[in-house]
Amino acid sequence: MLNKKHPIFSVALAHRGLHDDQTDENSIPAFEKAIEKGYGIELDVHITKDNKIIVMHDKSTLRTTGVDLLISDVTLKDLEALSLNLTHSKIPLLTDVLDLINGRVPLLIELKAENEVPLNLVPEVLKIVASYPYQESVALQSFNPYVVKDLRKANTGMPVGQLLSDNLAGQSKFVHFMYRSLLILKISKPDFFNYEIKFIHKRKIQRKRRSLPLLTWTIDNPDKLAKASTLADNIIFEKIRL
């Protein structure tokens, strides 16, 4: 069982950095704000056509830059021409964020892969994190159980988590069953699980928490914060004062 004294359980984790109406999510300014407040950071990564690991939630750049590019179909040079909507800063590389954090706060990295796992996603992320001097404060996670499984097989010593929800847009009834029943954990065999706050009161989730540490997302109001304080081991939050 993962020791709950690991840094990802020691401080609240800022969802995509400490972003707001003036600061873009998953941006260097959002990460700087989280570090200033002493919060941990949760972020998302994708792999580009030329195997660069960039920090962004969506598979397209449209929502956050106003320009519609599919990350998997473009190179880093293509993305360097874009700016984020609010701060006009550039889309960060994972290496940029690691250089910024420099061991000051814990980091939770979500690898984005919907149905098919991009060939080089896991190896490239692991190669980057392998050179980070503060691996003891890093954890990795994904919704995709095969990504989680591959991360676990790498045996890096960094904890690996399975993201879950009862509501997975665009997925089949079978996939929903596998997640809601927690059977997906038999495939991924994670060190912790990270379940959407709406559902963590369920008996089977709380039973599983006895043997597997539980994170929860996304805490954005006082009611969710109160719920999480008794039903989870740490939170991923946004747009709320803690």
Number of C-alpha atoms within 10 A of each C-alpha: 10 13 12 15 8 16 18 27 18 15 17 21 30 29 28 25 28 30 21 13 8 11 21 23 25 27 26 24 18 23 27 18 16 22 20 12 11 16 23 28 29 25 24 22 24 25 29 22 15 13 19 20 24 23 26 24 19 15 20 18 20 14 13 20 20 13 15 12 16 16 20 16 13 15 16 18 9 12 20 11 9 18 17 22 18 15 14 13 16 16 23 19 19 22 17 13 19 18 10 14 19 12 16 15 22 27 26 25 21 23 26 22 19 14 11 9 15 17 10 15 20 18 13 15 23 14 10 13 17 12 11 15 11 17 17 16 18 23 22 24 26 25 24 20 25 18 25 26 20 14 25 20 10 12 10 13 11 18 23 29 31 27 23 25 19 18 13 13 7 9 11 9 9 9 15 19 13 16 20 17 13 18 13 21 21 11 13 23 17 24 23 25 24 24 21 17 21 17 15 23 14 10 10 12 20 16 10 14 18 10 12 20 22 26 28 26 25 21 24 15 14 12 10 17 22 11 15 24 12 10 19 22 19 22 25 27 25 21 15 12 8 9
